[in-house]
Amino acid sequence: MSYAQNPYSSPMGDFAALAAADDRASFITKTYLHLVAAIAVFVGLEAVLLNAPGVEEFVRFSLGTRWGWFLVLGMFMLVSVVANNWARSAVSPTMQYVGLWLYVAAESVIFVPLLYIAKLEDPNIIGSAAQVTLGLFAAMTAAVFITRKDFSFLRTFLVFGSFAALGFIVLAIFTHITIGPIFLYAMIALACGYILYDTSNVLHHYRIGQHVAASLALFASVALLFWYVLQLFMSRRN
């Protein structure tokens, strides 16, 4: 069917929810294969970065002063915006992949201080947190695929929750407020909400050609969940 005949078509393809069953299945498969690849690259990069020369100096710079971590966080947010825009490119598949791998690389860098400290305290914490993260992700994914519910209504709550969390984090950086377990549980719930939202978008709102952007969104949510699950494990140990 031509673009003129189908009001739901675009250069990226039909919405996955309206596409033929084979096309929809192919899109979903590509999305989750790219997600697995992104996680594998993230793990590989962390193995390299955590053993790279100068990692101690980077951790000390990031966590030694309030400005260090604020600068790292700001750079990460800037790179995230650029990477997401590139991953959603309808013109260049190459730019989509550049955006995905740029985002994975940025996540790998920002995770270094947290993983470095966790590794010093107890290397087993990282594996335990990863297992819980994957378990929660699998549960959220199953809930969406089984119910077929559209969770796009969560967007407003997630946006406000994210801004509130960011404001609290910035306040904690500048006032040295201790982030307690209640905040960590709230952020884990927020990350689970993002997984529900992003997974339902895969089923209902992404177009057939947007598997790279869809995988980036899912990876970002998984990384957010892992970040706070790991912090919760570390706080319990302390």
C-alpha positions as CSV (number, residue, x, y, z in Angstrom):
1,M,0.0,0.0,0.0
2,S,1.4,3.4,-0.9
3,Y,1.9,6.3,1.5
4,A,-0.9,8.2,-0.2
5,Q,-3.3,5.3,0.4
6,N,-2.4,4.7,4.1
7,P,-2.7,7.6,6.5
8,Y,-0.7,5.7,9.1
9,S,2.3,5.1,6.8
10,S,5.5,7.1,7.0
11,P,9.1,6.8,5.7
12,M,9.7,4.7,8.8
13,G,6.8,2.3,8.0
14,D,3.4,1.6,9.5
15,F,2.7,1.6,13.2
16,A,3.7,-1.8,14.6
17,A,0.1,-2.1,16.1
18,L,-1.4,-1.7,12.6
19,A,1.2,-3.7,10.6
20,A,0.9,-7.2,9.3
21,A,1.6,-9.9,11.9
22,D,4.9,-10.9,10.3
23,D,6.1,-7.3,10.1
24,R,5.1,-6.7,13.7
25,A,6.8,-9.8,14.9
26,S,10.0,-8.9,13.0
27,F,10.0,-5.4,14.5
28,I,9.6,-6.7,18.1
29,T,12.3,-9.3,17.5
30,K,14.7,-6.7,16.2
31,T,13.9,-4.4,19.1
32,Y,14.8,-6.9,21.7
33,L,17.8,-8.3,19.9
34,H,19.2,-4.7,19.8
35,L,18.4,-4.4,23.5
36,V,20.4,-7.5,24.2
37,A,23.2,-6.2,22.1
38,A,23.2,-2.9,23.9
39,I,23.3,-4.6,27.3
40,A,26.2,-6.8,26.1
41,V,28.2,-3.8,24.8
42,F,27.5,-2.0,28.1
43,V,28.9,-5.0,30.1
44,G,31.9,-5.2,27.9
45,L,32.6,-1.4,28.1
46,E,32.3,-1.6,31.9
47,A,34.8,-4.4,32.1
48,V,37.3,-2.3,30.1
49,L,36.6,1.0,31.9
50,L,36.7,-0.4,35.4
51,N,40.2,-1.7,34.7
52,A,41.5,1.2,32.6
53,P,44.4,3.4,33.8
54,G,43.2,6.5,35.5
55,V,39.8,5.1,36.6
56,E,40.6,6.0,40.3
57,E,41.2,9.6,39.3
58,F,37.9,9.7,37.4
59,V,36.0,8.3,40.3
60,R,37.7,10.8,42.6
61,F,36.9,13.7,40.3
62,S,33.3,12.6,39.9
63,L,32.6,12.0,43.6
64,G,35.2,14.1,45.3
65,T,33.3,17.4,44.9
66,R,29.8,18.5,44.4
67,W,30.7,20.1,41.1
68,G,32.4,17.0,39.7
69,W,29.3,14.8,39.7
70,F,27.1,17.7,38.7
71,L,29.3,18.2,35.6
72,V,29.3,14.5,34.8
73,L,25.5,14.3,35.1
74,G,25.1,17.4,33.0
75,M,27.3,16.0,30.2
76,F,25.4,12.8,30.3
77,M,22.0,14.6,30.0
78,L,23.3,16.5,27.0
79,V,24.7,13.4,25.3
80,S,21.4,11.6,26.0
81,V,19.3,14.3,24.2
82,V,21.6,14.1,21.1
83,A,21.7,10.3,21.1
84,N,17.9,10.0,21.3
85,N,17.5,12.5,18.4
86,W,19.9,10.6,16.3
87,A,18.3,7.2,17.2
88,R,14.9,8.5,16.0
89,S,16.3,9.7,12.7
90,A,13.9,8.8,9.9
91,V,16.5,9.6,7.2
92,S,19.7,7.8,8.1
93,P,19.9,4.3,9.6
94,T,23.5,5.0,10.2
95,M,22.7,7.9,12.5
96,Q,20.2,5.7,14.4
97,Y,22.9,3.3,15.3
98,V,25.4,6.1,16.1
99,G,22.8,7.4,18.5
100,L,22.2,4.0,20.2
101,W,25.9,3.3,20.7
102,L,26.7,6.8,21.8
103,Y,24.0,6.5,24.5
104,V,25.4,3.1,25.6
105,A,28.9,4.6,25.8
106,A,27.6,7.5,27.9
107,E,25.8,5.2,30.2
108,S,28.9,3.1,30.6
109,V,30.9,6.2,31.7
110,I,28.4,7.5,34.2
111,F,28.1,4.0,35.8
112,V,31.8,3.8,36.4
113,P,31.9,5.5,39.8
114,L,29.0,3.5,41.2
115,L,30.3,0.2,39.9
116,Y,33.8,1.0,41.1
117,I,32.6,1.6,44.6
118,A,30.3,-1.5,44.6
119,K,33.2,-3.6,43.3
120,L,35.4,-2.4,46.2
121,E,32.7,-3.1,48.8
122,D,31.5,-6.5,47.5
123,P,31.7,-7.6,43.9
124,N,28.8,-10.0,44.5
125,I,26.5,-7.0,44.9
126,I,26.7,-6.2,41.2
127,G,25.6,-9.6,40.1
128,S,22.8,-9.7,42.6
129,A,21.5,-6.3,41.6
130,A,21.7,-7.3,37.9
131,Q,19.6,-10.4,38.6
132,V,16.9,-8.4,40.4
133,T,17.0,-5.9,37.6
134,L,16.5,-8.5,34.9
135,G,13.8,-10.2,37.0
136,L,11.8,-6.9,37.4
137,F,12.3,-6.1,33.7
138,A,11.0,-9.6,32.7
139,A,8.0,-9.1,35.0
140,M,7.1,-5.7,33.6
141,T,7.6,-6.9,30.0
142,A,5.4,-10.0,30.6
143,A,2.6,-7.8,32.1
144,V,2.5,-5.7,29.0
145,F,2.7,-8.5,26.5
146,I,0.1,-10.6,28.3
147,T,-2.4,-7.8,28.9
148,R,-1.7,-5.9,25.7
149,K,-2.6,-2.8,27.7
150,D,-1.5,0.6,26.4
151,F,0.4,2.3,29.3
152,S,0.9,5.6,27.4
153,F,-1.3,7.3,30.1
154,L,1.7,7.0,32.4
155,R,3.7,9.6,30.5
156,T,2.5,12.6,32.5
157,F,3.2,10.8,35.8
158,L,6.7,9.7,34.6
159,V,7.6,13.2,33.4
160,F,6.6,14.9,36.6
161,G,8.2,12.1,38.7
162,S,11.5,12.4,36.7
163,F,11.6,16.2,37.2
164,A,10.9,15.8,40.9
165,A,13.6,13.2,41.3
166,L,16.1,15.3,39.3
167,G,15.3,18.3,41.5
168,F,15.9,16.2,44.7
169,I,19.1,14.8,43.3
170,V,20.5,18.3,42.5
171,L,19.4,19.5,46.0
172,A,21.2,16.5,47.5
173,I,24.4,17.3,45.6
174,F,24.5,20.9,46.8
175,T,23.3,20.3,50.4
176,H,24.7,16.9,51.1
177,I,21.3,15.5,51.9
178,T,21.5,11.7,52.4
179,I,19.5,9.8,49.9
180,G,17.6,7.2,51.9
181,P,15.9,3.9,51.0
182,I,12.5,5.5,50.6
183,F,13.9,7.6,47.7
184,L,15.6,4.5,46.2
185,Y,12.3,2.5,46.3
186,A,10.5,5.4,44.7
187,M,13.1,5.5,41.9
188,I,12.8,1.8,41.4
189,A,9.1,2.2,41.0
190,L,9.6,5.1,38.6
191,A,12.0,2.9,36.5
192,C,9.4,0.1,36.4
193,G,6.9,2.6,35.2
194,Y,9.2,3.6,32.4
195,I,9.6,-0.1,31.4
196,L,5.8,-0.5,31.3
197,Y,5.5,2.7,29.3
198,D,8.3,1.9,26.8
199,T,7.2,-1.7,26.3
200,S,3.7,-0.7,25.6
201,N,5.1,1.9,23.1
202,V,6.8,-1.0,21.3
203,L,3.4,-2.7,20.9
204,H,1.3,0.3,20.2
205,H,3.2,3.5,19.2
206,Y,6.5,2.8,17.4
207,R,6.7,2.4,13.7
208,I,8.1,-0.7,12.0
209,G,11.4,1.0,11.2
210,Q,12.0,2.4,14.7
211,H,13.5,-0.7,16.3
212,V,16.8,1.1,17.1
213,A,15.0,4.0,18.9
214,A,12.7,1.5,20.7
215,S,15.7,-0.5,21.9
216,L,17.4,2.7,23.1
217,A,14.4,3.6,25.2
218,L,14.2,0.2,26.7
219,F,17.9,0.2,27.5
220,A,17.6,3.6,29.2
221,S,14.9,2.2,31.4
222,V,16.8,-0.9,32.3
223,A,19.9,1.1,33.1
224,L,17.8,3.4,35.3
225,L,16.4,0.4,37.1
226,F,19.8,-1.2,37.6
227,W,21.3,2.1,38.9
228,Y,18.8,2.3,41.8
229,V,18.6,-1.4,42.5
230,L,22.4,-1.5,42.9
231,Q,22.3,1.6,45.2
232,L,19.6,-0.1,47.3
233,F,21.8,-3.2,47.6
234,M,24.8,-1.1,48.6
235,S,22.7,0.9,51.2
236,R,21.5,-2.3,52.8
237,R,25.0,-3.7,53.1
238,N,26.2,-0.4,54.7
